[in-house]
Amino acid sequence: LTERQANLFVCSRLIPHVVANIHVVVVGSTEIRMAALLQLPGYEEERLQRVAEQLPCREVQTGMLLSLMGQPHQYSYPSIFIYGHRASGKSHVMHVLLKELELPHATVSCVECVSVALLFEQVLLSFFGCDAASLLPRSASLSDFVRIYRQQCSQSPAKQTRYIVMEKAELLRDTDANLLPALLRLQELVEDNVTIILLSEIVWDKFRPNTGCFEPLLLHFPDYSKGELQKILSQDRPPSYSDEFYSSYINILLGVFYSVCRDLRELRHLAALNFSKFCEPLEEGKVKETDTHKLWRNIEPHLKKAMQTVYLREVSSVQWEQMQQMEEKENGALRGLSAHTHVELPYYSKFLLIAAYLASYNPARTDKRFFLKHHGKIKKTNFLKKNEKTSNHLLGPKPFPLDRLLAIFYSVVDSRVAPTASIFSQISSLVTLQLLTQVSHDDQLDAPKYKCAVSMDFICAISRTVNFEIVKYLYDFL
């Protein structure tokens, strides 16, 4: 088929088919979608019903995609380009369709396939088995792949359309210039009923090669609306709670996070992370399920704290719960610390700040005692002098040179760190944040001196986030 004939062929097939029958019940001014029955000749209604049940709020896109794919035994369009933002259901819809309808397919992640040879090998392995994949040479080219594919097709011709799904397809732009145009017309090259489906987060206009290529059919997956997110997230309800109770929790969650995050996966993670805190007053018998106002007042500070970690995933769900329990046991001073203490500093900056605190409040000659393995037996009384009986914490922080800071840092950090420019830039950032104070002159570049400007409570909170017991390394607490 030529490109024009193929376009006319697909358009003629789209007109007579019903994409989806969506039964709608109108309550006041609210429309509630009750069920979506996908209809397409060549597929069992029971399978299509299972597909519709697993793809809530994506009935229209699923129906359009099924119409583009056509019946299993028909020749499909050579290439389809599906685009939309992250977590808009592209991969999930494709996975459910191919699995439930039992269509022959190969799913390729362009992130995992670091070379073109791996991509070709995965496609041949999915369609024809290990023997076909082993025929590829070590540095396989596109011509090798096409030749082996055509050989295997002659031995086992396709009874149904074969689908090659390319996830994160925008990475194909960084490969050989002839790879993407060849994949878009692979059906013509291998003379087989095969369709390439590209899944991407960017639009086709930014994807199209400058040299031109075969134009795929475009299908857009829009972001989920707030009502659609409410419906999808409400399906994750634990069996021990009522639908109304969990739905009210999701409504509160979306009221806080929807303006800053519309990523379904991230919202699902946040919902699972904070639900136990939402249920605490209910489990303690302090409130009823219908008392939404009291439940909201209890969960509000925790949701605000969680908002500062959206997309970061610096801690797992278990670690987050442990941090919440530790905060409840802290005294009033520690409880007043903001979430900035826990999450805003980079990993190595936390250790740099810990090292700076130790350098400010420990005498320099005690470094050997704390940071050398074979220092011998040294008693604290050997260091004490008449003028040193006062606690260093009462005297305040003392200045220290840069080389001492780095020496302590490399001793306390739990992994090997190369002395790169990144470490020095993080020291400058700590000075900018006023967590460290530079006490030497700006023109003293060879040996700058600093002082730590944070409190004991602050550094203890920082130390807990990296599982470092700073009290064991402080001279005043021996």
VEXDREN-2710 file (C-alpha; in Angstrom, 1 decimal):
% VEXDREN-2710
k/r/px/py/pz
1/LEU/0.0/0.0/0.0
2/THR/1.2/3.5/-0.8
3/GLU/0.9/6.2/1.9
4/ARG/-2.2/7.7/0.3
5/GLN/-3.9/4.4/-0.1
6/ALA/-3.2/3.4/3.5
7/ASN/-4.7/6.7/4.8
8/LEU/-7.8/6.2/2.7
9/PHE/-8.0/2.6/3.8
10/VAL/-7.9/3.5/7.5
11/CYS/-10.4/6.4/7.2
12/SER/-12.9/4.1/5.4
13/ARG/-12.6/1.7/8.2
14/LEU/-13.1/4.3/11.0
15/ILE/-16.4/5.6/9.7
16/PRO/-18.8/2.6/10.0
17/HIS/-17.6/1.4/13.4
18/VAL/-18.9/2.4/16.8
19/VAL/-15.9/3.4/18.9
20/ALA/-17.6/3.1/22.3
21/ASN/-21.1/3.1/23.8
22/ILE/-20.9/5.0/27.1
23/HIS/-24.0/4.8/29.3
24/VAL/-24.4/8.1/31.1
25/VAL/-26.8/8.8/34.0
26/VAL/-27.5/12.5/34.7
27/VAL/-27.9/13.5/38.3
28/GLY/-28.7/17.2/38.5
29/SER/-25.9/18.9/36.6
30/THR/-23.4/16.0/37.2
31/GLU/-22.8/13.3/34.6
32/ILE/-21.7/9.9/36.0
33/ARG/-20.3/7.4/33.5
34/MET/-21.7/4.0/34.5
35/ALA/-20.2/1.7/31.9
36/ALA/-18.4/1.7/28.6
37/LEU/-19.0/-1.1/26.2
38/LEU/-16.3/-1.3/23.5
39/GLN/-17.6/-2.7/20.2
40/LEU/-15.4/-3.8/17.3
41/PRO/-15.9/-6.8/15.0
42/GLY/-13.4/-9.6/15.3
43/TYR/-13.1/-9.4/19.1
44/GLU/-15.2/-11.2/21.8
45/GLU/-17.5/-9.0/23.7
46/GLU/-16.4/-10.6/27.0
47/ARG/-12.8/-9.6/26.4
48/LEU/-13.7/-6.1/25.4
49/GLN/-15.8/-5.8/28.6
50/ARG/-12.8/-6.8/30.7
51/VAL/-10.7/-4.2/28.8
52/ALA/-13.3/-1.5/29.6
53/GLU/-13.4/-2.4/33.3
54/GLN/-9.6/-2.1/33.6
55/LEU/-9.3/1.2/31.9
56/PRO/-11.6/3.7/33.7
57/CYS/-11.7/7.2/32.3
58/ARG/-9.9/6.1/29.1
59/GLU/-12.8/4.7/27.2
60/VAL/-12.6/7.2/24.3
61/GLN/-8.9/6.7/23.8
62/THR/-9.2/3.0/24.0
63/GLY/-12.0/2.9/21.4
64/MET/-10.1/5.1/19.0
65/LEU/-7.0/3.0/19.4
66/LEU/-9.0/-0.2/18.7
67/SER/-10.4/1.3/15.6
68/LEU/-7.0/2.3/14.4
69/MET/-5.7/-1.2/15.1
70/GLY/-8.7/-2.8/13.3
71/GLN/-9.5/-6.5/13.4
72/PRO/-6.7/-9.0/14.2
73/HIS/-6.5/-10.6/10.7
74/GLN/-6.6/-7.3/8.8
75/TYR/-3.6/-5.2/7.8
76/SER/-3.1/-2.4/10.2
77/TYR/-1.6/1.0/9.6
78/PRO/2.2/0.8/9.6
79/SER/2.8/3.2/12.5
80/ILE/0.8/4.9/15.3
81/PHE/2.2/7.7/17.5
82/ILE/0.6/8.0/20.9
83/TYR/1.6/11.1/23.0
84/GLY/0.7/12.6/26.3
85/HIS/2.1/13.7/29.6
86/ARG/3.6/11.3/32.1
87/ALA/1.1/9.0/33.8
88/SER/-1.7/9.8/31.4
89/GLY/-2.4/6.0/30.8
90/LYS/-0.5/5.4/27.5
91/SER/1.5/2.4/28.5
92/HIS/-1.3/1.0/30.7
93/VAL/-3.9/1.1/27.9
94/MET/-1.5/-0.6/25.5
95/HIS/-0.6/-3.3/28.0
96/VAL/-4.2/-4.1/28.9
97/LEU/-5.3/-4.2/25.2
98/LEU/-2.5/-6.5/24.1
99/LYS/-2.8/-8.8/27.1
100/GLU/-6.6/-9.1/27.3
101/LEU/-7.0/-9.5/23.5
102/GLU/-4.1/-11.8/23.3
103/LEU/-2.4/-10.0/20.4
104/PRO/1.1/-10.9/19.4
105/HIS/3.4/-8.1/20.5
106/ALA/6.8/-7.0/21.6
107/THR/7.2/-4.3/24.2
108/VAL/10.5/-2.5/24.0
109/SER/11.8/0.1/26.6
110/CYS/14.0/2.6/24.8
111/VAL/15.6/3.3/28.2
112/GLU/16.7/-0.2/28.7
113/CYS/17.9/-0.8/25.1
114/VAL/21.1/1.2/25.3
115/SER/22.1/0.0/21.8
116/VAL/20.2/-0.7/18.5
117/ALA/21.3/-4.4/18.7
118/LEU/19.4/-4.9/22.0
119/LEU/16.3/-3.4/20.4
120/PHE/16.4/-5.7/17.4
121/GLU/17.2/-8.7/19.7
122/GLN/14.2/-8.0/21.9
123/VAL/11.8/-7.8/19.0
124/LEU/13.0/-11.0/17.4
125/LEU/13.0/-12.8/20.7
126/SER/9.4/-11.8/21.4
127/PHE/8.1/-12.8/17.9
128/PHE/10.2/-15.8/16.9
129/GLY/12.1/-17.0/20.0
130/CYS/15.7/-17.5/21.0
131/ASP/16.8/-19.2/17.8
132/ALA/15.9/-16.1/15.7
133/ALA/17.5/-13.7/18.1
134/SER/20.8/-15.7/18.1
135/LEU/21.1/-15.2/14.4
136/LEU/21.9/-11.5/14.9
137/PRO/25.6/-10.6/14.6
138/ARG/27.2/-8.9/17.6
139/SER/27.1/-5.4/16.0
140/ALA/23.7/-5.8/14.3
141/SER/22.7/-3.2/11.7
142/LEU/19.2/-2.4/10.5
143/SER/19.8/-4.4/7.3
144/ASP/20.7/-7.5/9.4
145/PHE/17.5/-7.1/11.4
146/VAL/15.3/-6.7/8.3
147/ARG/17.0/-9.7/6.6
148/ILE/16.5/-12.0/9.6
149/TYR/12.9/-10.8/10.2
150/ARG/12.0/-11.6/6.6
151/GLN/13.5/-15.0/6.8
152/GLN/11.5/-15.8/9.9
153/CYS/8.3/-14.4/8.4
154/SER/8.7/-16.8/5.4
155/GLN/8.8/-19.7/7.9
156/SER/6.0/-18.5/10.2
157/PRO/3.9/-15.9/8.5
158/ALA/1.7/-13.7/10.7
159/LYS/-1.9/-14.8/11.2
160/GLN/-2.7/-11.6/13.1
161/THR/-1.2/-8.2/13.2
162/ARG/2.1/-8.1/15.1
163/TYR/2.6/-5.0/17.3
164/ILE/5.9/-3.5/18.4
165/VAL/5.4/-1.0/21.3
166/MET/8.2/1.4/21.9
167/GLU/8.1/3.1/25.3
168/LYS/9.9/6.4/25.9
169/ALA/10.2/6.6/22.1
170/GLU/11.6/10.2/22.3
171/LEU/15.0/8.5/23.0
172/LEU/15.0/7.2/19.4
173/ARG/15.9/10.7/18.3
174/ASP/19.4/10.2/19.8
175/THR/20.1/7.0/17.8
176/ASP/21.1/6.6/14.1
177/ALA/19.4/9.0/11.8
178/ASN/18.0/6.2/9.6
179/LEU/16.5/4.1/12.5
180/LEU/13.3/6.1/13.2
181/PRO/12.3/6.5/9.5
182/ALA/12.9/2.8/9.0
183/LEU/10.8/1.8/12.0
184/LEU/7.9/3.9/10.8
185/ARG/7.7/2.0/7.5
186/LEU/8.9/-1.4/8.9
187/GLN/5.8/-3.0/7.5
188/GLU/6.9/-2.2/4.0
189/LEU/10.5/-3.3/4.6
190/VAL/9.8/-6.7/6.1
191/GLU/6.6/-7.3/4.0
192/ASP/4.8/-8.4/7.1
193/ASN/1.6/-7.4/8.9
194/VAL/3.4/-5.5/11.7
195/THR/2.6/-2.1/13.3
196/ILE/5.0/0.1/15.2
197/ILE/3.3/2.0/18.2
198/LEU/5.4/4.8/19.6
199/LEU/4.7/6.1/23.1
200/SER/6.1/9.5/23.9
201/GLU/5.7/12.4/26.2
202/ILE/6.5/15.0/23.5
203/VAL/4.4/16.0/20.5
204/TRP/5.2/14.7/17.0
205/ASP/6.3/18.2/15.7
206/LYS/9.3/18.0/18.0
207/PHE/9.8/14.4/17.2
208/ARG/9.8/14.4/13.3
209/PRO/13.3/14.0/11.7
210/ASN/14.5/17.0/9.7
211/THR/15.1/14.7/6.7
212/GLY/11.4/13.7/6.6
213/CYS/9.8/10.4/7.2
214/PHE/6.6/8.4/6.9
215/GLU/3.9/10.1/8.9
216/PRO/2.3/8.0/11.6
217/LEU/-1.3/8.3/12.8
218/LEU/-1.4/10.5/15.9
219/LEU/-3.4/9.8/19.0
220/HIS/-3.4/12.2/22.0
221/PHE/-3.9/11.1/25.6
222/PRO/-5.0/14.2/27.6
223/ASP/-4.3/14.6/31.4
224/TYR/-6.8/13.2/33.8
225/SER/-9.2/15.7/35.1
226/LYS/-9.8/16.1/38.9
227/GLY/-13.0/14.1/38.7
228/GLU/-11.3/11.3/36.8
229/LEU/-8.4/11.2/39.3
230/GLN/-11.0/11.0/42.1
231/LYS/-12.7/8.1/40.4
232/ILE/-9.4/6.2/39.7
233/LEU/-7.9/6.7/43.2
234/SER/-11.1/5.8/44.9
235/GLN/-10.7/2.3/43.5
236/ASP/-7.7/1.7/45.7
237/ARG/-9.9/1.7/48.8
238/PRO/-8.8/-0.8/51.6
239/PRO/-11.6/-3.4/52.1
240/SER/-12.0/-2.4/55.8
241/TYR/-13.2/1.1/55.1
242/SER/-16.4/2.3/53.4
243/ASP/-16.5/3.9/49.9
244/GLU/-17.7/7.2/51.3
245/PHE/-14.9/7.4/53.9
246/TYR/-12.1/6.7/51.4
247/SER/-13.7/8.9/48.7
248/SER/-13.7/11.8/51.2
249/TYR/-10.0/11.2/51.9
250/ILE/-9.2/11.3/48.2
251/ASN/-11.2/14.5/47.8
252/ILE/-9.1/16.1/50.6
253/LEU/-5.9/14.8/49.1
254/LEU/-6.7/16.2/45.6
255/GLY/-7.8/19.5/47.2
256/VAL/-4.2/19.9/48.5
257/PHE/-2.1/18.4/45.7
258/TYR/-4.1/18.8/42.5
259/SER/-2.8/22.4/41.9
260/VAL/0.9/21.2/42.1
261/CYS/0.7/17.6/40.9
262/ARG/-1.5/15.8/38.4
263/ASP/0.7/12.7/38.0
264/LEU/-1.5/9.7/38.8
265/ARG/1.4/7.6/40.0
266/GLU/2.6/10.3/42.4
267/LEU/-0.8/11.0/43.7
268/ARG/-1.4/7.3/44.3
269/HIS/1.9/7.1/46.2
270/LEU/0.9/10.1/48.3
271/ALA/-2.5/8.6/49.0
272/ALA/-1.0/5.4/50.3
273/LEU/1.6/7.3/52.3
274/ASN/-0.8/9.5/54.3
275/PHE/-3.9/7.3/54.7
276/SER/-2.7/5.7/58.0
277/LYS/-2.4/9.2/59.5
278/PHE/-5.8/10.2/58.2
279/CYS/-7.3/7.1/60.0
280/GLU/-5.6/7.6/63.3
281/PRO/-8.4/9.6/65.1
282/LEU/-10.9/7.1/63.8
283/GLU/-9.0/4.1/65.1
284/GLU/-8.6/5.8/68.5
285/GLY/-12.3/6.4/68.7
286/LYS/-12.0/10.2/68.8
287/VAL/-14.1/10.9/65.7
288/LYS/-16.6/9.2/63.4
289/GLU/-16.3/8.5/59.7
290/THR/-18.7/11.4/59.0
291/ASP/-16.8/14.0/60.9
292/THR/-14.8/15.2/57.9
293/HIS/-13.8/18.5/59.5
294/LYS/-11.9/16.9/62.4
295/LEU/-10.3/14.4/60.1
296/TRP/-9.1/17.3/57.9
297/ARG/-7.6/19.2/60.8
298/ASN/-5.7/16.1/61.9
299/ILE/-4.2/15.4/58.5
300/GLU/-3.6/19.0/57.3
301/PRO/-0.1/19.5/58.7
302/HIS/1.1/16.2/57.4
303/LEU/-0.2/16.9/53.9
304/LYS/1.6/20.3/53.9
305/LYS/4.8/18.5/55.0
306/ALA/4.3/15.9/52.3
307/MET/3.8/18.6/49.7
308/GLN/7.4/19.6/50.1
309/THR/8.5/16.2/48.9
310/VAL/6.3/15.8/45.9
311/TYR/8.2/14.1/43.0
312/LEU/11.4/13.9/45.2
313/ARG/10.9/10.4/46.7
314/GLU/13.8/11.0/49.0
315/VAL/12.4/8.4/51.4
316/SER/10.4/5.3/51.0
317/SER/6.9/4.8/52.6
318/VAL/8.4/2.8/55.5
319/GLN/11.0/5.5/56.2
320/TRP/8.4/8.2/56.0
321/GLU/6.3/6.4/58.6
322/GLN/9.4/6.0/60.9
323/MET/10.1/9.7/60.5
324/GLN/6.6/10.6/61.5
325/GLN/6.8/8.3/64.6
326/MET/10.2/9.9/65.6
327/GLU/8.8/13.4/65.3
328/GLU/5.9/12.6/67.7
329/LYS/8.4/11.5/70.3
330/GLU/10.6/14.6/70.0
331/ASN/10.4/17.5/72.5
332/GLY/8.8/20.8/71.7
333/ALA/12.0/22.3/70.3
334/LEU/12.5/19.5/67.8
335/ARG/8.8/19.5/66.9
336/GLY/9.0/23.1/65.8
337/LEU/11.6/22.3/63.2
338/SER/10.1/22.5/59.7
339/ALA/10.3/19.8/57.0
340/HIS/13.1/21.9/55.4
341/THR/15.4/20.4/58.0
342/HIS/14.8/16.9/56.7
343/VAL/14.5/17.2/52.9
344/GLU/15.8/20.4/51.5
345/LEU/19.6/19.7/51.7
346/PRO/21.4/17.4/49.3
347/TYR/22.8/14.1/50.6
348/TYR/26.5/15.2/50.8
349/SER/25.6/18.7/52.0
350/LYS/24.1/17.1/55.1
351/PHE/27.4/15.3/55.8
352/LEU/29.3/18.5/55.2
353/LEU/27.2/20.3/57.7
354/ILE/27.7/17.5/60.2
355/ALA/31.5/17.7/59.7
356/ALA/31.4/21.4/60.1
357/TYR/29.5/21.1/63.4
358/LEU/32.1/18.6/64.7
359/ALA/34.9/20.8/63.6
360/SER/33.4/23.8/65.4
361/TYR/32.6/22.1/68.7
362/ASN/35.4/19.6/69.0
363/PRO/39.0/20.5/69.9
364/ALA/41.3/19.9/66.9
365/ARG/43.5/17.5/68.8
366/THR/40.5/15.2/69.4
367/ASP/40.1/14.4/65.7
368/LYS/42.6/11.6/66.0
369/ARG/40.5/10.0/68.8
370/PHE/37.2/10.2/66.9
371/PHE/38.3/9.5/63.3
372/LEU/41.3/7.2/63.4
373/LYS/40.9/3.5/63.9
374/HIS/44.3/2.8/65.6
375/HIS/44.7/5.9/67.9
376/GLY/45.6/4.0/71.0
377/LYS/44.0/4.4/74.4
378/ILE/43.5/8.1/75.1
379/LYS/41.5/9.2/78.2
380/LYS/39.5/12.4/78.2
381/THR/41.2/13.6/81.4
382/ASN/44.5/13.7/79.5
383/PHE/43.1/16.5/77.3
384/LEU/41.5/18.6/80.1
385/LYS/43.1/21.8/81.2
386/LYS/42.0/24.3/83.6
387/ASN/40.6/26.6/81.0
388/GLU/38.9/23.7/79.1
389/LYS/36.5/22.6/81.8
390/THR/33.8/24.7/80.3
391/SER/31.6/23.0/77.7
392/ASN/32.5/23.9/74.1
393/HIS/28.8/24.3/73.4
394/LEU/28.6/27.0/76.0
395/LEU/31.6/28.8/74.5
396/GLY/30.1/28.7/71.0
397/PRO/31.4/27.5/67.7
398/LYS/35.1/28.0/66.9
399/PRO/36.5/28.6/63.4
400/PHE/38.2/25.8/61.5
401/PRO/40.1/25.6/58.2
402/LEU/38.8/24.1/55.0
403/ASP/41.2/21.1/55.1
404/ARG/40.0/20.0/58.5
405/LEU/36.4/20.2/57.4
406/LEU/37.1/18.0/54.4
407/ALA/39.2/15.5/56.5
408/ILE/36.3/15.0/58.9
409/PHE/33.8/14.9/56.0
410/TYR/35.7/12.0/54.3
411/SER/35.8/10.2/57.6
412/VAL/32.1/10.4/58.5
413/VAL/30.5/9.9/55.0
414/ASP/29.5/6.3/54.4
415/SER/30.8/6.0/50.9
416/ARG/33.9/6.9/48.8
417/VAL/33.5/10.5/47.5
418/ALA/35.9/12.0/45.0
419/PRO/37.1/15.5/45.8
420/THR/35.2/17.1/42.9
421/ALA/34.1/20.7/42.3
422/SER/30.6/19.6/43.3
423/ILE/31.7/19.2/47.0
424/PHE/33.3/22.7/47.0
425/SER/30.2/24.2/45.4
426/GLN/28.0/22.6/48.1
427/ILE/30.2/24.3/50.8
428/SER/29.5/27.6/49.1
429/SER/25.8/26.8/49.1
430/LEU/25.9/26.2/52.8
431/VAL/27.5/29.6/53.3
432/THR/24.8/31.2/51.1
433/LEU/22.1/29.5/53.2
434/GLN/23.8/30.9/56.3
435/LEU/24.3/27.4/57.7
436/LEU/28.0/28.1/57.6
437/THR/29.8/31.4/58.2
438/GLN/33.0/32.3/56.5
439/VAL/35.3/34.1/59.0
440/SER/38.4/34.6/56.9
441/HIS/38.9/37.4/54.4
442/ASP/37.6/36.9/50.9
443/ASP/41.1/37.3/49.5
444/GLN/42.4/34.5/51.6
445/LEU/41.9/31.8/49.0
446/ASP/44.6/29.3/50.2
447/ALA/43.2/28.5/53.6
448/PRO/39.6/29.8/54.2
449/LYS/38.1/29.4/57.6
450/TYR/34.5/28.7/58.5
451/LYS/32.2/28.4/61.5
452/CYS/29.1/26.3/61.9
453/ALA/26.0/28.4/62.5
454/VAL/23.3/25.8/63.3
455/SER/22.0/24.7/66.7
456/MET/22.3/21.3/68.4
457/ASP/18.7/20.4/67.7
458/PHE/19.0/21.3/64.0
459/ILE/22.1/19.1/63.5
460/CYS/20.6/16.2/65.4
461/ALA/17.6/16.3/63.1
462/ILE/19.9/16.4/60.1
463/SER/21.9/13.5/61.4
464/ARG/18.9/11.3/61.8
465/THR/18.0/11.7/58.2
466/VAL/21.3/10.1/57.2
467/ASN/21.4/7.6/60.2
468/PHE/24.4/9.2/61.8
469/GLU/24.7/9.3/65.6
470/ILE/26.4/12.7/66.0
471/VAL/26.4/12.6/69.8
472/LYS/29.0/9.8/69.8
473/TYR/31.4/12.1/68.0
474/LEU/31.0/15.2/70.2
475/TYR/33.7/15.8/72.8
476/ASP/31.3/17.4/75.3
477/PHE/29.3/14.2/75.6
478/LEU/32.1/11.7/76.3
END
